Amino acid sequence: MSRLPQDPQLSFDELGQPLQDVSFVVLDLETTGGRGSSDEITEIAAVKVRGGQTVGEFATLVNPGRPIPPGIVSITGITDAMVADAPTVTSVLPAFLEFCAGSALVAHNASFDTGFLRAACERAGLHWPKPPVVCTVRLSRRVLSREETPNHKLATLAHVLGARTAPRHRALDDARATVDVLHALLERVGTHHVYSLEDLLDYLPEVTPQQRRNRTLAEGLPDTPGVYLFRGPNEEVLYIGTATNLRRRVRQYFTAGERRGRIREMVALAHRVEHVECTHALEAEVRELRLLEAHQPRYNRRSKFPRAVWWVSLTEEVFPRLTITRKPKPAALGPFRSRNTARNAVEALQDATPLRSCTDRIPVTGSRQRPCAAHEMGRCGAPCVGYEGVAEYEAHVVPVREVLAGSGDSALRRLRTTIEELAEARRFEDAATHRDRLVELVRALDRGQRLAALAAIPELVAARPDGSGGWLFAVLRHGRLASAGTAPRGTAPMPVVDRLQAAAQTVLPGPGPLRDAPVDELGAVYRWLTAEDSRMVRCEVPWAEPAGAAGSWREWAKAAATARTPYEGAD
């Protein structure tokens, strides 16, 4: 007897999570109406099933905080009296989210139910966990033909598929009916080679034919950390990403979970996926950043131009002024991603001291007959007409030099005094404007000074535990990753460190506060180093920030940024 051809044997990683092991939470909501901003939930019910068996139920009425329209009462039978003593959705959500934890959500017309839940979580300040979602409407349209069912309403499907519970517009009964519909549909999708949750999500209509066809591009990828590159028909790099598990992450691009239009377009164009294995997440992130700069792929939106930043510094003139440039000087404020944010920093510093804002080249004796409007408003000492000499003007420059170099904070204290004076004069809007400028300035100074302190270190070796008794190592030179490696459990770590240092990339420091290190890479390294479980193994020179750095203002800026009124945070 001849045998039918069988699918090739797949590993468990390739199969994904088998459907029989998936916990499905089948939910239903009753509300006061449609999706309007004034509509609220009146009832939540959910049934948790696994392997075809019910393992738990959740059901409660919810006080919507508004009258239920008579038309809705006639449909659901839920009256204002029934929900008068019911809990609010804010008090119900924590228990409901706990009930759903670790499960895939299922609902009939799922976007309706999940939309209400997401909105309720947002209003309550709760995190929406973004679980996998299966819509039985979409699934039934994929499985059932027009000859089998006249429509895809829940009551119709419950009748066609022989559900044990008839839906009646009450949440628990409708959820139980949806459970039976789900199980009946899952029995049918097995003939379409849908064996896992990933297969099921892939089978839903959102997955384009191109996504499904290109799923083979993920075959052969390792389950290690690294960087992946989608390449197009001419070997051009379309998209670059990083992953802690390359195979799992790349497979997600070919499922219904991927909803970004431009990424779907990219997947349709891709011809192959190239990968670079990395020892740990920091190496993967740094390699991604470097590849983004090198290839500038069409479908990536961030970090393609890491050196396109702005800096604020003082000009080299007899009467210096603040200027915004692309190339930093040794003492410069930045980096800023946009010229507007750099301009805000300039305005804040000019609020603190009457530096001139004009671009004239002023000789020692002045060059004008009459001062400009800035002098009339008290914002400039008018060195252009000789009202201020070099020595008098230098008194305005010194506080700015100090704050840029991190050697003093008198300019920041002047700004805070101005805020207090405005608040005392009950000019609250002006106080809020100055406060917001100062907060933004403190944050820019603090970030720049922290990164500059790291970039000044010729070599630093750091380690973090790998979670299995071993260590992850990074050799850093002037803020850049020069080498990365691991010492698994049972391996002597210091010989590994010696080898990593010997093989590390040579890094020559460049100009500017960051020694020409790319901003994004330096930021990634800083975050890795300052994680709670990081350890410093070796450091060529002490890692220290200047004594007058803006770090001492960090807590003030945090409190001021979260102030509830325009003048809070001025103290």
C-alpha positions as CSV (number, residue, x, y, z in Angstrom):
1,M,0.0,0.0,0.0
2,S,1.4,3.4,-1.0
3,R,1.6,6.1,1.7
4,L,0.5,9.7,1.3
5,P,3.4,12.2,1.4
6,Q,3.9,13.6,4.8
7,D,5.1,17.0,5.9
8,P,8.8,17.1,6.9
9,Q,9.4,16.6,10.7
10,L,9.7,20.0,12.4
11,S,11.4,20.8,15.7
12,F,9.4,22.1,18.6
13,D,10.8,25.6,18.1
14,E,9.7,25.6,14.5
15,L,6.2,24.3,15.4
16,G,5.7,27.0,18.0
17,Q,3.3,26.5,20.9
18,P,0.9,23.6,20.1
19,L,-2.8,24.5,20.2
20,Q,-3.5,21.9,22.8
21,D,-1.1,23.6,25.2
22,V,-2.4,27.2,24.6
23,S,-4.6,28.8,27.3
24,F,-7.4,30.6,25.5
25,V,-9.4,33.2,27.4
26,V,-12.7,33.6,25.5
27,L,-14.3,36.8,26.4
28,D,-17.4,38.9,25.8
29,L,-18.5,42.3,26.9
30,E,-21.8,44.1,27.2
31,T,-21.8,47.9,26.9
32,T,-24.0,50.9,26.9
33,G,-23.8,51.2,23.1
34,G,-21.3,51.3,20.2
35,R,-17.8,52.6,20.2
36,G,-18.5,56.2,21.1
37,S,-16.4,58.0,23.6
38,S,-19.3,58.1,26.0
39,D,-20.0,54.3,25.9
40,E,-18.9,52.1,28.8
41,I,-18.8,48.5,29.7
42,T,-21.7,47.0,31.7
43,E,-20.7,43.4,31.9
44,I,-17.5,41.4,31.5
45,A,-17.3,37.6,31.2
46,A,-14.5,35.2,30.2
47,V,-14.0,31.5,30.0
48,K,-10.5,30.1,30.2
49,V,-10.0,26.8,28.2
50,R,-7.0,24.6,27.6
51,G,-6.8,21.4,25.6
52,G,-10.6,21.5,25.0
53,Q,-11.4,21.7,28.7
54,T,-12.7,24.7,30.7
55,V,-10.3,25.6,33.5
56,G,-11.9,28.8,34.8
57,E,-14.6,31.4,34.4
58,F,-14.8,35.1,35.2
59,A,-18.0,37.1,35.2
60,T,-19.2,40.4,36.7
61,L,-21.5,43.2,36.1
62,V,-19.9,46.6,35.8
63,N,-21.3,50.0,36.9
64,P,-20.8,52.2,33.7
65,G,-21.2,55.4,35.6
66,R,-24.0,56.6,33.2
67,P,-27.6,55.5,32.4
68,I,-28.0,52.5,30.2
69,P,-30.1,53.5,27.1
70,P,-33.6,51.8,26.9
71,G,-32.7,50.2,23.6
72,I,-29.7,48.5,25.1
73,V,-31.8,47.4,28.1
74,S,-34.2,45.7,25.8
75,I,-31.4,43.8,24.1
76,T,-29.3,42.7,27.1
77,G,-31.8,42.9,29.9
78,I,-29.2,44.7,32.0
79,T,-30.9,47.6,33.9
80,D,-29.6,50.6,35.8
81,A,-30.8,48.9,39.0
82,M,-28.8,45.8,38.3
83,V,-25.5,47.7,38.0
84,A,-26.1,50.3,40.7
85,D,-24.1,48.4,43.3
86,A,-21.7,46.7,40.8
87,P,-18.0,47.6,40.8
88,T,-16.5,50.1,38.4
89,V,-14.4,48.9,35.5
90,T,-11.3,50.4,37.1
91,S,-11.7,48.1,40.1
92,V,-12.6,45.1,37.9
93,L,-9.7,45.4,35.4
94,P,-6.8,44.2,37.7
95,A,-8.5,40.9,38.5
96,F,-9.5,40.5,34.9
97,L,-6.0,41.1,33.6
98,E,-4.7,38.6,36.1
99,F,-7.2,36.0,34.9
100,C,-6.0,36.6,31.3
101,A,-2.3,36.6,32.1
102,G,-0.3,34.3,29.8
103,S,-3.3,33.5,27.6
104,A,-4.4,34.3,24.1
105,L,-7.6,36.3,23.9
106,V,-10.5,35.1,21.8
107,A,-13.7,37.0,21.0
108,H,-16.4,37.2,18.4
109,N,-15.5,40.5,16.6
110,A,-12.5,40.8,18.8
111,S,-11.6,44.3,17.8
112,F,-14.8,45.6,19.5
113,D,-14.0,43.9,22.9
114,T,-10.3,44.5,22.9
115,G,-10.9,48.1,21.9
116,F,-13.1,48.7,25.0
117,L,-10.6,47.0,27.2
118,R,-7.6,48.9,25.9
119,A,-9.4,52.2,26.4
120,A,-10.5,51.2,29.9
121,C,-6.9,50.3,30.8
122,E,-5.6,53.6,29.4
123,R,-8.1,55.6,31.5
124,A,-7.3,53.6,34.6
125,G,-3.5,54.0,34.1
126,L,-3.0,50.2,33.6
127,H,-0.7,48.5,31.2
128,W,-2.4,46.7,28.4
129,P,-0.3,43.5,27.9
130,K,-0.9,43.1,24.2
131,P,-1.8,39.4,24.2
132,P,-2.3,37.4,21.0
133,V,-5.8,37.9,19.8
134,V,-8.0,35.4,17.8
135,C,-11.2,36.7,16.3
136,T,-13.8,34.0,15.7
137,V,-15.5,36.1,13.0
138,R,-12.4,36.2,10.9
139,L,-11.6,32.6,11.6
140,S,-15.1,31.5,10.6
141,R,-14.8,33.4,7.4
142,R,-11.6,31.5,6.6
143,V,-13.0,28.1,7.5
144,L,-16.7,28.1,6.6
145,S,-18.1,28.5,3.0
146,R,-21.2,30.4,2.1
147,E,-23.0,27.1,1.6
148,E,-22.3,26.2,5.2
149,T,-23.5,29.4,6.9
150,P,-25.6,32.3,5.7
151,N,-23.6,34.7,7.8
152,H,-21.0,34.8,10.6
153,K,-23.1,36.2,13.5
154,L,-22.5,34.4,16.8
155,A,-26.1,33.1,17.0
156,T,-25.9,31.7,13.5
157,L,-22.5,30.0,14.1
158,A,-23.6,28.6,17.4
159,H,-26.6,26.9,15.6
160,V,-24.6,25.8,12.6
161,L,-21.7,24.3,14.6
162,G,-23.9,22.8,17.3
163,A,-22.9,24.9,20.3
164,R,-24.1,23.7,23.6
165,T,-25.0,27.2,24.8
166,A,-27.2,29.6,22.9
167,P,-26.0,33.2,23.0
168,R,-28.5,35.7,24.4
169,H,-26.6,39.0,24.7
170,R,-25.4,38.3,28.2
171,A,-21.7,38.1,28.5
172,L,-21.1,34.7,30.2
173,D,-23.6,32.8,27.9
174,D,-22.1,34.5,24.8
175,A,-18.6,33.6,26.0
176,R,-19.6,30.0,26.5
177,A,-21.1,29.9,23.1
178,T,-18.0,31.4,21.6
179,V,-15.9,28.6,23.3
180,D,-17.9,26.0,21.4
181,V,-17.6,27.9,18.2
182,L,-13.9,28.2,18.7
183,H,-13.4,24.5,19.3
184,A,-15.5,23.6,16.3
185,L,-13.4,25.9,14.1
186,L,-10.1,24.6,15.5
187,E,-11.1,21.1,14.6
188,R,-11.4,22.1,11.0
189,V,-8.1,24.1,10.6
190,G,-6.0,21.1,11.3
191,T,-6.5,20.0,7.7
192,H,-4.9,23.3,6.7
193,H,-1.7,22.4,8.7
194,V,-2.5,24.7,11.6
195,Y,-1.0,23.0,14.6
196,S,0.3,25.9,16.8
197,L,-0.8,29.3,18.0
198,E,1.7,30.8,15.6
199,D,0.1,28.8,12.7
200,L,-3.3,30.0,13.8
201,L,-2.3,33.6,13.8
202,D,-0.6,33.2,10.5
203,Y,-3.8,31.6,9.1
204,L,-6.0,34.6,9.9
205,P,-6.8,37.0,7.0
206,E,-4.3,39.7,8.0
207,V,-1.4,37.6,6.8
208,T,-0.8,38.6,3.2
209,P,0.0,35.9,0.6
210,Q,3.5,37.4,0.3
211,Q,4.1,37.1,4.1
212,R,2.9,33.5,4.0
213,R,5.1,32.6,1.0
214,N,8.2,34.2,2.4
215,R,7.9,32.4,5.8
216,T,10.6,30.0,4.6
217,L,13.1,32.9,4.9
218,A,13.2,32.3,8.6
219,E,14.3,28.7,8.2
220,G,17.8,27.9,9.3
221,L,18.2,30.9,11.6
222,P,19.7,30.2,15.0
223,D,18.0,30.8,18.3
224,T,20.8,33.0,19.6
225,P,21.0,36.8,20.0
226,G,22.0,38.7,16.9
227,V,21.2,41.1,14.1
228,Y,19.1,40.2,11.0
229,L,19.1,41.9,7.6
230,F,16.2,41.6,5.1
231,R,17.7,41.8,1.6
232,G,15.8,42.7,-1.5
233,P,16.0,41.3,-5.1
234,N,19.2,43.2,-5.9
235,E,20.8,42.3,-2.6
236,E,20.0,45.8,-1.2
237,V,19.4,45.9,2.6
238,L,15.7,46.7,3.2
239,Y,15.5,46.4,6.9
240,I,17.8,45.7,9.9
241,G,16.7,44.6,13.4
242,T,18.0,43.0,16.5
243,A,16.7,40.0,18.5
244,T,17.5,37.9,21.5
245,N,16.3,34.9,19.5
246,L,16.9,35.4,15.8
247,R,14.7,32.6,14.5
248,R,11.7,33.4,16.7
249,R,11.9,37.1,16.0
250,V,12.2,36.8,12.2
251,R,9.3,34.3,12.1
252,Q,7.0,37.0,13.7
253,Y,7.3,39.1,10.5
254,F,5.3,36.4,8.7
255,T,2.4,36.2,11.1
256,A,-0.8,38.2,11.8
257,G,1.0,39.8,14.7
258,E,2.9,42.0,12.2
259,R,0.4,44.8,11.3
260,R,2.7,47.6,10.2
261,G,1.9,48.4,6.6
262,R,5.5,49.4,5.6
263,I,6.9,46.3,7.1
264,R,4.5,44.1,5.3
265,E,5.5,45.8,2.1
266,M,9.2,45.1,3.0
267,V,8.5,41.4,3.7
268,A,6.8,41.1,0.3
269,L,10.0,42.5,-1.4
270,A,12.5,40.5,0.7
271,H,14.4,37.6,-1.1
272,R,16.5,36.4,1.8
273,V,17.4,37.1,5.5
274,E,21.0,37.5,6.5
275,H,22.1,37.3,10.1
276,V,25.0,38.1,12.4
277,E,25.2,36.1,15.6
278,C,26.2,38.0,18.7
279,T,27.4,37.0,22.2
280,H,24.9,39.2,24.0
281,A,22.2,41.9,23.6
282,L,24.6,44.8,23.8
283,E,26.8,43.5,21.0
284,A,23.6,42.9,18.9
285,E,22.4,46.5,19.6
286,V,25.7,48.0,18.7
287,R,26.1,46.0,15.5
288,E,22.6,47.0,14.5
289,L,23.4,50.6,15.0
290,R,26.6,50.4,12.9
291,L,24.9,48.5,10.2
292,L,22.1,51.0,10.1
293,E,24.6,53.8,9.6
294,A,26.4,51.8,6.9
295,H,23.4,50.7,4.8
296,Q,20.7,53.3,5.7
297,P,18.0,50.8,4.8
298,R,14.8,52.2,3.3
299,Y,12.3,50.6,5.8
300,N,14.1,51.6,9.0
301,R,13.0,54.9,10.5
302,R,15.5,55.5,13.3
303,S,19.3,55.6,13.9
304,K,20.2,55.8,10.2
305,F,22.0,59.1,10.6
306,P,23.6,58.9,14.1
307,R,25.9,61.8,13.5
308,A,23.1,64.2,12.4
309,V,23.0,66.0,15.7
310,W,23.3,69.6,16.9
311,W,25.5,71.2,19.5
312,V,25.4,74.5,21.4
313,S,28.7,76.3,22.2
314,L,30.3,79.7,22.6
315,T,32.0,81.4,19.6
316,E,35.6,82.3,19.6
317,E,35.2,86.1,19.6
318,V,36.1,89.1,21.7
319,F,32.4,89.2,22.7
320,P,31.3,85.5,22.5
321,R,27.8,84.5,21.8
322,L,26.0,81.2,21.7
323,T,25.8,79.3,18.4
324,I,24.2,76.1,17.2
325,T,26.5,73.9,15.0
326,R,26.8,70.4,13.7
327,K,30.4,70.0,14.9
328,P,31.0,70.3,18.6
329,K,33.8,72.2,20.4
330,P,35.6,70.7,23.4
331,A,33.1,72.4,25.7
332,A,29.7,72.1,24.1
333,L,26.1,71.4,25.1
334,G,24.4,68.5,23.4
335,P,23.9,66.4,21.5
336,F,20.4,67.5,20.3
337,R,18.3,65.6,17.8
338,S,16.7,68.7,16.4
339,R,17.7,72.3,15.9
340,N,14.5,73.4,17.7
341,T,15.5,71.7,21.0
342,A,19.0,73.2,20.7
343,R,17.4,76.6,20.2
344,N,15.4,76.1,23.4
345,A,18.6,75.5,25.3
346,V,20.1,78.7,23.8
347,E,17.0,80.7,24.9
348,A,17.2,79.2,28.4
349,L,20.9,80.2,28.8
350,Q,20.1,83.7,27.4
351,D,17.4,84.0,30.1
352,A,20.1,83.3,32.7
353,T,22.7,85.9,31.4
354,P,22.6,88.8,29.0
355,L,24.7,87.4,26.3
356,R,24.3,89.1,22.9
357,S,22.2,87.2,20.3
358,C,23.2,89.3,17.3
359,T,25.7,87.8,14.8
360,D,27.7,90.9,14.2
361,R,31.5,90.8,14.5
362,I,32.1,93.3,17.2
363,P,35.6,94.8,17.8
364,V,36.8,95.8,21.2
365,T,35.7,99.4,20.9
366,G,32.2,98.6,19.5
367,S,30.8,99.1,16.0
368,R,27.4,100.7,16.2
369,Q,26.1,104.2,17.0
370,R,22.9,103.0,18.7
371,P,22.1,99.8,20.6
372,C,19.5,97.3,19.3
373,A,16.1,96.4,20.8
374,A,17.6,93.7,23.0
375,H,19.4,96.3,25.0
376,E,16.2,98.3,25.5
377,M,14.5,95.1,26.9
378,G,17.4,94.5,29.3
379,R,18.6,91.4,27.5
380,C,22.0,92.6,26.4
381,G,24.6,95.0,27.7
382,A,25.2,96.5,24.3
383,P,28.9,95.9,23.8
384,C,28.3,96.8,20.1
385,V,28.2,100.5,21.1
386,G,30.8,100.3,23.9
387,Y,28.4,100.2,26.8
388,E,30.2,97.1,28.0
389,G,33.9,96.4,27.7
390,V,35.6,93.1,27.4
391,A,35.9,92.6,31.2
392,E,32.3,93.5,31.9
393,Y,31.0,91.3,29.1
394,E,33.2,88.4,30.3
395,A,31.3,88.4,33.6
396,H,28.3,87.3,31.6
397,V,30.2,84.6,29.7
398,V,31.8,82.9,32.7
399,P,28.6,81.3,34.1
400,V,27.8,79.9,30.7
401,R,31.4,78.5,30.3
402,E,31.0,76.9,33.7
403,V,27.7,75.3,33.0
404,L,28.9,73.9,29.7
405,A,32.0,72.5,31.2
406,G,30.2,71.2,34.3
407,S,32.4,73.3,36.7
408,G,29.6,75.4,38.1
409,D,25.8,75.9,38.1
410,S,25.3,79.6,38.8
411,A,23.5,80.0,35.5
412,L,21.0,77.3,36.5
413,R,20.5,78.9,39.9
414,R,19.8,82.3,38.3
415,L,17.1,80.6,36.2
416,R,15.5,79.0,39.2
417,T,15.5,82.4,41.0
418,T,13.7,83.9,37.9
419,I,11.0,81.2,38.1
420,E,10.5,81.9,41.8
421,E,10.2,85.6,41.2
422,L,7.6,85.1,38.4
423,A,5.6,82.7,40.6
424,E,5.6,85.2,43.5
425,A,4.4,87.9,41.1
426,R,1.6,85.4,40.1
427,R,2.8,85.4,36.5
428,F,2.2,81.7,36.5
429,E,2.2,81.1,32.7
430,D,5.6,82.9,32.4
431,A,6.9,80.9,35.4
432,A,5.8,77.6,33.7
433,T,7.5,78.6,30.4
434,H,10.8,79.3,32.2
435,R,10.5,76.2,34.3
436,D,10.0,74.0,31.3
437,R,13.0,75.6,29.6
438,L,15.1,74.9,32.6
439,V,13.9,71.3,32.9
440,E,14.9,70.7,29.3
441,L,18.2,72.4,29.8
442,V,19.0,70.4,32.9
443,R,18.2,67.2,31.1
444,A,20.4,68.1,28.1
445,L,23.3,69.0,30.3
446,D,22.9,66.0,32.5
447,R,22.8,63.5,29.6
448,G,25.6,65.2,27.7
449,Q,27.9,65.3,30.8
450,R,27.2,61.7,31.7
451,L,28.0,60.5,28.1
452,A,31.0,62.7,27.9
453,A,32.4,61.3,31.2
454,L,32.1,57.8,29.8
455,A,33.6,58.7,26.4
456,A,36.6,60.2,28.2
457,I,37.7,56.7,29.6
458,P,40.3,55.1,27.3
459,E,39.3,51.6,28.4
460,L,36.7,50.0,30.6
461,V,35.8,46.4,31.1
462,A,32.4,45.6,32.5
463,A,30.4,42.4,33.2
464,R,26.9,41.3,33.7
465,P,25.6,37.9,34.8
466,D,24.1,35.8,32.0
467,G,21.4,34.3,34.3
468,S,23.0,30.8,34.2
469,G,25.9,31.2,36.5
470,G,28.2,32.7,33.8
471,W,29.2,36.2,32.8
472,L,28.7,38.6,29.8
473,F,31.7,40.9,29.1
474,A,32.1,44.1,27.2
475,V,35.4,45.9,26.5
476,L,34.7,49.6,26.0
477,R,37.1,52.2,24.6
478,H,36.1,55.9,24.6
479,G,32.5,54.9,24.9
480,R,32.5,52.4,22.0
481,L,32.2,48.6,22.1
482,A,35.6,47.3,21.2
483,S,35.1,43.7,22.1
484,A,32.4,41.4,23.6
485,G,32.4,37.8,24.9
486,T,31.1,35.4,27.5
487,A,32.4,33.2,30.3
488,P,29.9,30.4,30.7
489,R,29.4,28.8,34.1
490,G,32.4,26.8,35.1
491,T,34.8,28.9,33.0
492,A,37.4,31.1,34.7
493,P,36.3,34.6,33.9
494,M,39.6,36.6,34.1
495,P,41.5,34.7,31.3
496,V,38.5,35.5,29.1
497,V,38.8,39.2,30.0
498,D,42.5,39.1,29.1
499,R,41.8,37.6,25.7
500,L,39.0,40.1,25.0
501,Q,41.2,43.0,25.9
502,A,44.0,41.7,23.7
503,A,41.7,41.3,20.7
504,A,39.7,44.5,21.2
505,Q,39.3,47.0,18.4
506,T,41.7,50.0,18.5
507,V,39.7,53.2,19.1
508,L,41.3,56.6,18.5
509,P,39.4,59.4,20.3
510,G,38.0,62.2,18.1
511,P,37.1,65.8,18.8
512,G,34.3,67.0,20.9
513,P,32.9,66.0,24.3
514,L,31.9,62.6,23.1
515,R,35.3,61.9,21.4
516,D,33.5,61.4,18.1
517,A,31.6,58.4,19.5
518,P,28.2,57.9,17.8
519,V,25.5,59.1,20.1
520,D,23.2,56.0,19.9
521,E,26.0,53.6,20.5
522,L,27.3,55.6,23.4
523,G,23.7,55.7,24.9
524,A,23.3,51.9,24.5
525,V,26.7,51.3,26.2
526,Y,25.7,53.7,29.0
527,R,22.4,51.9,29.6
528,W,24.1,48.5,29.7
529,L,26.8,49.8,32.1
530,T,24.3,51.4,34.5
531,A,21.9,48.4,34.8
532,E,21.6,47.2,38.4
533,D,23.4,43.9,37.8
534,S,26.4,45.4,36.0
535,R,29.9,45.1,37.4
536,M,33.0,47.1,36.6
537,V,36.0,44.7,36.1
538,R,38.7,47.0,35.0
539,C,38.9,50.8,34.4
540,E,42.0,52.6,33.1
541,V,41.1,55.9,34.7
542,P,38.4,56.8,37.2
543,W,34.9,57.1,35.8
544,A,33.7,60.4,37.2
545,E,31.5,63.4,36.3
546,P,32.7,67.0,36.9
547,A,31.9,68.4,40.3
548,G,29.5,71.0,39.0
549,A,27.7,68.7,36.6
550,A,23.9,68.9,36.2
551,G,23.4,65.6,37.9
552,S,22.8,67.4,41.1
553,W,19.7,69.0,39.5
554,R,18.3,65.7,38.3
555,E,15.8,65.3,41.1
556,W,14.6,68.9,40.8
557,A,14.0,68.5,37.1
558,K,12.1,65.2,37.7
559,A,9.9,66.9,40.3
560,A,9.3,70.0,38.2
561,A,8.5,68.0,35.0
562,T,5.6,66.2,36.9
563,A,4.3,69.3,38.6
564,R,0.5,69.6,38.5
565,T,0.3,73.4,38.3
566,P,2.1,76.0,36.1
567,Y,4.1,77.2,39.1
568,E,4.8,74.0,41.0
569,G,8.5,73.0,40.9
570,A,9.7,76.6,41.3
571,D,10.8,76.0,44.9
